[in-house]
Amino acid sequence: MNDGNLPESSSSSSSSSSSMTAELDAPLHAVGFEIKHLSPRRVTGRLKVTEKCCQPFKVLHGGVSALIAESLASMGAHIASGFKRVAGIQLSINHLRSAQLGDEVMAEAQPLTLGKTVHVWEVKLWRMNPSSGASDDKVLLSSSRVTLLANMPVPQTLREAGESLKKYAKL
């Protein structure tokens, strides 16, 4: 089983990350998002802002930020619940700054509470400073809360849905 992390420096790891994202979440893959870490306590990834994910003013579309938030929180909740079915019931997002065409965006989802029937996850998106090599040189773009129903039974016809996550998750 993978340790949940993919190295960020090589082109082959970028290709691996891209193919992992394609397997796990087609809409995220379609906008160019790459999942980097998957575990019950943390899900991370990155996005290069391209035309695919911009609104007409050449900034990151707020709907793409919401897509990232709900997707990462749902994957994390699914893993945290022991691969039981989850369903998002509330998404609240505050857009604080914008990301321009060409910017690098990092995302991180972490659970605030993992109850028996309800999980609440916080998802933050940051714009990375390209002129700095420091990973902590970033500007907060958005902060989200995602509430999910958790630990629901998985229908027999959807049993394979969690298999890809099991393959990549750090447990």
C-alpha atoms as an extended CHARMM CRD file, in Angstrom:
* protein
*
       171  EXT
         1         1  MET       CA              0.0000000000        0.0000000000        0.0000000000  PROA      1               0.0000000000
         2         2  ASN       CA              1.2630000000        3.5200000000       -0.7850000000  PROA      2               0.0000000000
         3         3  ASP       CA              2.3560000000        5.7330000000        2.1070000000  PROA      3               0.0000000000
         4         4  GLY       CA             -0.1160000000        8.4090000000        0.9570000000  PROA      4               0.0000000000
         5         5  ASN       CA              2.6170000000       10.8070000000       -0.1710000000  PROA      5               0.0000000000
         6         6  LEU       CA              3.9950000000       11.2890000000       -3.6300000000  PROA      6               0.0000000000
         7         7  PRO       CA              7.3140000000       13.1020000000       -4.1050000000  PROA      7               0.0000000000
         8         8  GLU       CA              6.7760000000       16.5190000000       -5.5920000000  PROA      8               0.0000000000
         9         9  SER       CA             10.0120000000       17.0360000000       -7.5070000000  PROA      9               0.0000000000
        10        10  SER       CA             10.1410000000       14.5780000000      -10.4010000000  PROA      10              0.0000000000
        11        11  SER       CA              8.0550000000       14.6080000000      -13.5450000000  PROA      11              0.0000000000
        12        12  SER       CA              7.2740000000       10.9260000000      -13.0540000000  PROA      12              0.0000000000
        13        13  SER       CA              5.7760000000       11.7040000000       -9.6340000000  PROA      13              0.0000000000
        14        14  SER       CA              3.6730000000       14.4370000000      -11.2440000000  PROA      14              0.0000000000
        15        15  SER       CA              2.5240000000       11.8870000000      -13.8020000000  PROA      15              0.0000000000
        16        16  SER       CA              1.7910000000        9.3870000000      -10.9970000000  PROA      16              0.0000000000
        17        17  SER       CA             -0.0970000000       12.0350000000       -9.0600000000  PROA      17              0.0000000000
        18        18  SER       CA             -2.0930000000       12.9940000000      -12.1440000000  PROA      18              0.0000000000
        19        19  SER       CA             -3.0270000000        9.4030000000      -12.9350000000  PROA      19              0.0000000000
        20        20  MET       CA             -3.9620000000        8.8110000000       -9.2890000000  PROA      20              0.0000000000
        21        21  THR       CA             -6.2250000000       11.8770000000       -9.3830000000  PROA      21              0.0000000000
        22        22  ALA       CA             -7.7830000000       10.6870000000      -12.6530000000  PROA      22              0.0000000000
        23        23  GLU       CA             -8.5940000000        7.3510000000      -11.0370000000  PROA      23              0.0000000000
        24        24  LEU       CA             -9.9640000000        8.8590000000       -7.8140000000  PROA      24              0.0000000000
        25        25  ASP       CA            -11.8600000000       11.9610000000       -8.9640000000  PROA      25              0.0000000000
        26        26  ALA       CA            -12.5190000000       12.7110000000      -12.6480000000  PROA      26              0.0000000000
        27        27  PRO       CA            -13.8060000000       16.2970000000      -12.1070000000  PROA      27              0.0000000000
        28        28  LEU       CA            -10.6840000000       17.2440000000      -10.0980000000  PROA      28              0.0000000000
        29        29  HSD       CA             -8.4970000000       15.7110000000      -12.7800000000  PROA      29              0.0000000000
        30        30  ALA       CA            -10.3950000000       17.5840000000      -15.5090000000  PROA      30              0.0000000000
        31        31  VAL       CA             -9.4300000000       20.9740000000      -14.0130000000  PROA      31              0.0000000000
        32        32  GLY       CA             -5.7970000000       19.8840000000      -13.5350000000  PROA      32              0.0000000000
        33        33  PHE       CA             -5.7860000000       19.2120000000       -9.7900000000  PROA      33              0.0000000000
        34        34  GLU       CA             -3.2220000000       16.6710000000       -8.5000000000  PROA      34              0.0000000000
        35        35  ILE       CA             -3.7130000000       14.8150000000       -5.2240000000  PROA      35              0.0000000000
        36        36  LYS       CA             -0.4780000000       14.6130000000       -3.2050000000  PROA      36              0.0000000000
        37        37  HSD       CA             -1.4120000000       13.0180000000        0.1330000000  PROA      37              0.0000000000
        38        38  LEU       CA             -4.3450000000       10.8250000000        1.2320000000  PROA      38              0.0000000000
        39        39  SER       CA             -4.9610000000        9.7730000000        4.8270000000  PROA      39              0.0000000000
        40        40  PRO       CA             -7.8140000000        9.7670000000        7.3730000000  PROA      40              0.0000000000
        41        41  ARG       CA             -6.3630000000       12.9340000000        8.9480000000  PROA      41              0.0000000000
        42        42  ARG       CA             -5.1300000000       14.9000000000        5.9420000000  PROA      42              0.0000000000
        43        43  VAL       CA             -5.7200000000       15.1800000000        2.2050000000  PROA      43              0.0000000000
        44        44  THR       CA             -3.5820000000       17.5550000000        0.1320000000  PROA      44              0.0000000000
        45        45  GLY       CA             -2.9950000000       18.5060000000       -3.4650000000  PROA      45              0.0000000000
        46        46  ARG       CA             -2.0140000000       21.2010000000       -5.9080000000  PROA      46              0.0000000000
        47        47  LEU       CA             -3.4070000000       23.0420000000       -8.8930000000  PROA      47              0.0000000000
        48        48  LYS       CA             -1.7340000000       25.1930000000      -11.5110000000  PROA      48              0.0000000000
        49        49  VAL       CA             -4.3210000000       27.8500000000      -12.4390000000  PROA      49              0.0000000000
        50        50  THR       CA             -4.9990000000       27.4370000000      -16.1720000000  PROA      50              0.0000000000
        51        51  GLU       CA             -7.7310000000       28.5280000000      -18.5690000000  PROA      51              0.0000000000
        52        52  LYS       CA             -9.6480000000       25.3400000000      -17.6270000000  PROA      52              0.0000000000
        53        53  CYS       CA            -10.2690000000       26.5710000000      -14.0870000000  PROA      53              0.0000000000
        54        54  CYS       CA            -10.5700000000       30.3570000000      -14.5800000000  PROA      54              0.0000000000
        55        55  GLN       CA            -13.5880000000       32.5750000000      -14.8130000000  PROA      55              0.0000000000
        56        56  PRO       CA            -13.6790000000       35.2810000000      -17.5400000000  PROA      56              0.0000000000
        57        57  PHE       CA            -11.4860000000       37.6870000000      -15.5280000000  PROA      57              0.0000000000
        58        58  LYS       CA             -8.6020000000       35.1510000000      -15.5970000000  PROA      58              0.0000000000
        59        59  VAL       CA             -8.8160000000       34.2910000000      -11.8940000000  PROA      59              0.0000000000
        60        60  LEU       CA             -9.5520000000       30.9450000000      -10.2500000000  PROA      60              0.0000000000
        61        61  HSD       CA            -13.2920000000       30.2430000000      -10.4590000000  PROA      61              0.0000000000
        62        62  GLY       CA            -14.9660000000       30.0560000000       -7.0470000000  PROA      62              0.0000000000
        63        63  GLY       CA            -16.7860000000       26.9190000000       -8.1470000000  PROA      63              0.0000000000
        64        64  VAL       CA            -13.4350000000       25.1990000000       -8.6900000000  PROA      64              0.0000000000
        65        65  SER       CA            -12.4400000000       26.0970000000       -5.1140000000  PROA      65              0.0000000000
        66        66  ALA       CA            -15.7270000000       24.5700000000       -3.9260000000  PROA      66              0.0000000000
        67        67  LEU       CA            -15.1430000000       21.4560000000       -6.0460000000  PROA      67              0.0000000000
        68        68  ILE       CA            -11.7090000000       21.0060000000       -4.4770000000  PROA      68              0.0000000000
        69        69  ALA       CA            -13.0810000000       21.5170000000       -0.9650000000  PROA      69              0.0000000000
        70        70  GLU       CA            -15.9130000000       19.0260000000       -1.2700000000  PROA      70              0.0000000000
        71        71  SER       CA            -13.8010000000       16.4490000000       -3.1050000000  PROA      71              0.0000000000
        72        72  LEU       CA            -10.8920000000       16.4580000000       -0.6450000000  PROA      72              0.0000000000
        73        73  ALA       CA            -13.1850000000       16.4220000000        2.4040000000  PROA      73              0.0000000000
        74        74  SER       CA            -15.2570000000       13.5830000000        0.9300000000  PROA      74              0.0000000000
        75        75  MET       CA            -12.1850000000       11.4620000000        0.2020000000  PROA      75              0.0000000000
        76        76  GLY       CA            -10.8040000000       12.0620000000        3.6800000000  PROA      76              0.0000000000
        77        77  ALA       CA            -14.1450000000       11.2950000000        5.3400000000  PROA      77              0.0000000000
        78        78  HSD       CA            -14.5380000000        8.1260000000        3.2920000000  PROA      78              0.0000000000
        79        79  ILE       CA            -11.1100000000        6.9230000000        4.4440000000  PROA      79              0.0000000000
        80        80  ALA       CA            -11.6630000000        8.0690000000        8.0520000000  PROA      80              0.0000000000
        81        81  SER       CA            -14.9730000000        6.1800000000        8.2530000000  PROA      81              0.0000000000
        82        82  GLY       CA            -13.3020000000        2.9120000000        7.3160000000  PROA      82              0.0000000000
        83        83  PHE       CA            -14.3980000000        3.2280000000        3.6820000000  PROA      83              0.0000000000
        84        84  LYS       CA            -18.0810000000        3.5260000000        4.5550000000  PROA      84              0.0000000000
        85        85  ARG       CA            -20.3360000000        5.6590000000        2.3950000000  PROA      85              0.0000000000
        86        86  VAL       CA            -20.3300000000        9.4240000000        3.0280000000  PROA      86              0.0000000000
        87        87  ALA       CA            -22.4780000000       12.2430000000        1.6330000000  PROA      87              0.0000000000
        88        88  GLY       CA            -21.8420000000       15.9680000000        1.7490000000  PROA      88              0.0000000000
        89        89  ILE       CA            -24.7320000000       17.8590000000        3.3150000000  PROA      89              0.0000000000
        90        90  GLN       CA            -23.2700000000       21.3630000000        3.7860000000  PROA      90              0.0000000000
        91        91  LEU       CA            -20.5100000000       23.3750000000        2.1380000000  PROA      91              0.0000000000
        92        92  SER       CA            -19.5800000000       26.8430000000        3.3350000000  PROA      92              0.0000000000
        93        93  ILE       CA            -16.7270000000       28.6750000000        1.6370000000  PROA      93              0.0000000000
        94        94  ASN       CA            -15.1500000000       32.0800000000        2.1640000000  PROA      94              0.0000000000
        95        95  HSD       CA            -13.1490000000       33.4390000000       -0.7610000000  PROA      95              0.0000000000
        96        96  LEU       CA            -10.5330000000       35.7560000000        0.7540000000  PROA      96              0.0000000000
        97        97  ARG       CA             -8.1250000000       36.4540000000       -2.1110000000  PROA      97              0.0000000000
        98        98  SER       CA             -7.8360000000       35.5280000000       -5.7730000000  PROA      98              0.0000000000
        99        99  ALA       CA             -5.4070000000       33.3670000000       -7.7120000000  PROA      99              0.0000000000
       100       100  GLN       CA             -4.4230000000       34.5550000000      -11.1760000000  PROA      100             0.0000000000
       101       101  LEU       CA             -3.8700000000       32.5570000000      -14.3430000000  PROA      101             0.0000000000
       102       102  GLY       CA             -0.5040000000       30.7930000000      -13.9050000000  PROA      102             0.0000000000
       103       103  ASP       CA             -0.5130000000       30.7830000000      -10.0900000000  PROA      103             0.0000000000
       104       104  GLU       CA              0.2350000000       27.6410000000       -8.1080000000  PROA      104             0.0000000000
       105       105  VAL       CA             -2.4710000000       26.7390000000       -5.5640000000  PROA      105             0.0000000000
       106       106  MET       CA             -2.0540000000       24.2560000000       -2.7130000000  PROA      106             0.0000000000
       107       107  ALA       CA             -5.0000000000       22.6880000000       -0.8630000000  PROA      107             0.0000000000
       108       108  GLU       CA             -5.2600000000       20.8890000000        2.4590000000  PROA      108             0.0000000000
       109       109  ALA       CA             -8.2550000000       19.2090000000        4.0920000000  PROA      109             0.0000000000
       110       110  GLN       CA             -8.2630000000       18.2040000000        7.7630000000  PROA      110             0.0000000000
       111       111  PRO       CA            -11.0490000000       16.9080000000        9.9750000000  PROA      111             0.0000000000
       112       112  LEU       CA            -12.4090000000       19.1520000000       12.7020000000  PROA      112             0.0000000000
       113       113  THR       CA            -14.6060000000       16.3770000000       14.0780000000  PROA      113             0.0000000000
       114       114  LEU       CA            -15.0630000000       12.7420000000       13.1470000000  PROA      114             0.0000000000
       115       115  GLY       CA            -18.3090000000       11.6850000000       14.7940000000  PROA      115             0.0000000000
       116       116  LYS       CA            -20.1950000000        8.4330000000       14.3860000000  PROA      116             0.0000000000
       117       117  THR       CA            -22.6820000000        9.9280000000       11.9250000000  PROA      117             0.0000000000
       118       118  VAL       CA            -21.3500000000       13.3960000000       11.0490000000  PROA      118             0.0000000000
       119       119  HSD       CA            -17.8820000000       14.5290000000        9.9980000000  PROA      119             0.0000000000
       120       120  VAL       CA            -16.8340000000       18.1750000000        9.6490000000  PROA      120             0.0000000000
       121       121  TRP       CA            -13.7470000000       18.9960000000        7.5990000000  PROA      121             0.0000000000
       122       122  GLU       CA            -11.8820000000       22.2570000000        7.0910000000  PROA      122             0.0000000000
       123       123  VAL       CA            -10.3310000000       22.8430000000        3.6830000000  PROA      123             0.0000000000
       124       124  LYS       CA             -7.9030000000       25.6770000000        2.9720000000  PROA      124             0.0000000000
       125       125  LEU       CA             -6.5020000000       26.8160000000       -0.3670000000  PROA      125             0.0000000000
       126       126  TRP       CA             -3.3310000000       28.9090000000       -0.5980000000  PROA      126             0.0000000000
       127       127  ARG       CA             -1.5730000000       30.7120000000       -3.4320000000  PROA      127             0.0000000000
       128       128  MET       CA              2.1140000000       29.8580000000       -3.3230000000  PROA      128             0.0000000000
       129       129  ASN       CA              4.7430000000       32.5660000000       -3.7840000000  PROA      129             0.0000000000
       130       130  PRO       CA              6.6950000000       31.4450000000       -6.8800000000  PROA      130             0.0000000000
       131       131  SER       CA              9.7380000000       33.6040000000       -6.1080000000  PROA      131             0.0000000000
       132       132  SER       CA             10.2420000000       31.9410000000       -2.7380000000  PROA      132             0.0000000000
       133       133  GLY       CA             11.4410000000       28.4040000000       -2.2490000000  PROA      133             0.0000000000
       134       134  ALA       CA              9.8440000000       28.2790000000        1.1990000000  PROA      134             0.0000000000
       135       135  SER       CA              6.7320000000       26.1090000000        1.5100000000  PROA      135             0.0000000000
       136       136  ASP       CA              5.3740000000       28.4160000000        4.2150000000  PROA      136             0.0000000000
       137       137  ASP       CA              5.4270000000       31.4920000000        1.9360000000  PROA      137             0.0000000000
       138       138  LYS       CA              1.7830000000       31.4250000000        0.9350000000  PROA      138             0.0000000000
       139       139  VAL       CA             -1.3810000000       33.5400000000        0.8960000000  PROA      139             0.0000000000
       140       140  LEU       CA             -4.7110000000       32.1190000000        2.0950000000  PROA      140             0.0000000000
       141       141  LEU       CA             -7.2130000000       32.1540000000       -0.7950000000  PROA      141             0.0000000000
       142       142  SER       CA            -10.2090000000       30.3810000000        0.7030000000  PROA      142             0.0000000000
       143       143  SER       CA            -11.3740000000       28.6150000000        3.8080000000  PROA      143             0.0000000000
       144       144  SER       CA            -14.1770000000       26.0420000000        3.6900000000  PROA      144             0.0000000000
       145       145  ARG       CA            -16.1790000000       23.8770000000        6.0350000000  PROA      145             0.0000000000
       146       146  VAL       CA            -17.6280000000       20.6870000000        4.6640000000  PROA      146             0.0000000000
       147       147  THR       CA            -20.1700000000       18.7080000000        6.7000000000  PROA      147             0.0000000000
       148       148  LEU       CA            -20.7720000000       15.1080000000        5.6980000000  PROA      148             0.0000000000
       149       149  LEU       CA            -23.0180000000       12.2780000000        6.7960000000  PROA      149             0.0000000000
       150       150  ALA       CA            -20.7010000000        9.3860000000        7.5290000000  PROA      150             0.0000000000
       151       151  ASN       CA            -20.5810000000        5.6700000000        8.2030000000  PROA      151             0.0000000000
       152       152  MET       CA            -23.5280000000        4.8740000000        5.9750000000  PROA      152             0.0000000000
       153       153  PRO       CA            -23.7260000000        1.4190000000        4.4010000000  PROA      153             0.0000000000
       154       154  VAL       CA            -22.2520000000        1.0980000000        0.9300000000  PROA      154             0.0000000000
       155       155  PRO       CA            -24.7860000000       -0.3500000000       -1.5390000000  PROA      155             0.0000000000
       156       156  GLN       CA            -23.7320000000       -3.6830000000       -3.0310000000  PROA      156             0.0000000000
       157       157  THR       CA            -23.5830000000       -2.1420000000       -6.5170000000  PROA      157             0.0000000000
       158       158  LEU       CA            -21.0370000000        0.4730000000       -5.3360000000  PROA      158             0.0000000000
       159       159  ARG       CA            -18.6880000000       -1.7280000000       -3.2940000000  PROA      159             0.0000000000
       160       160  GLU       CA            -15.7960000000       -1.1060000000       -5.7080000000  PROA      160             0.0000000000
       161       161  ALA       CA            -16.0300000000        2.6890000000       -5.2080000000  PROA      161             0.0000000000
       162       162  GLY       CA            -13.5790000000        2.6700000000       -2.2880000000  PROA      162             0.0000000000
       163       163  GLU       CA            -11.0380000000        0.2930000000       -3.8220000000  PROA      163             0.0000000000
       164       164  SER       CA             -9.0180000000        3.0430000000       -5.5300000000  PROA      164             0.0000000000
       165       165  LEU       CA             -8.8200000000        5.0420000000       -2.3060000000  PROA      165             0.0000000000
       166       166  LYS       CA             -7.6310000000        1.9400000000       -0.4470000000  PROA      166             0.0000000000
       167       167  LYS       CA             -4.8580000000        1.5520000000       -3.0160000000  PROA      167             0.0000000000
       168       168  TYR       CA             -3.4740000000        5.0730000000       -2.4750000000  PROA      168             0.0000000000
       169       169  ALA       CA             -4.3960000000        5.9530000000        1.1300000000  PROA      169             0.0000000000
       170       170  LYS       CA             -1.9240000000        6.0790000000        3.9640000000  PROA      170             0.0000000000
       171       171  LEU       CA             -3.6630000000        4.1400000000        6.7010000000  PROA      171             0.0000000000
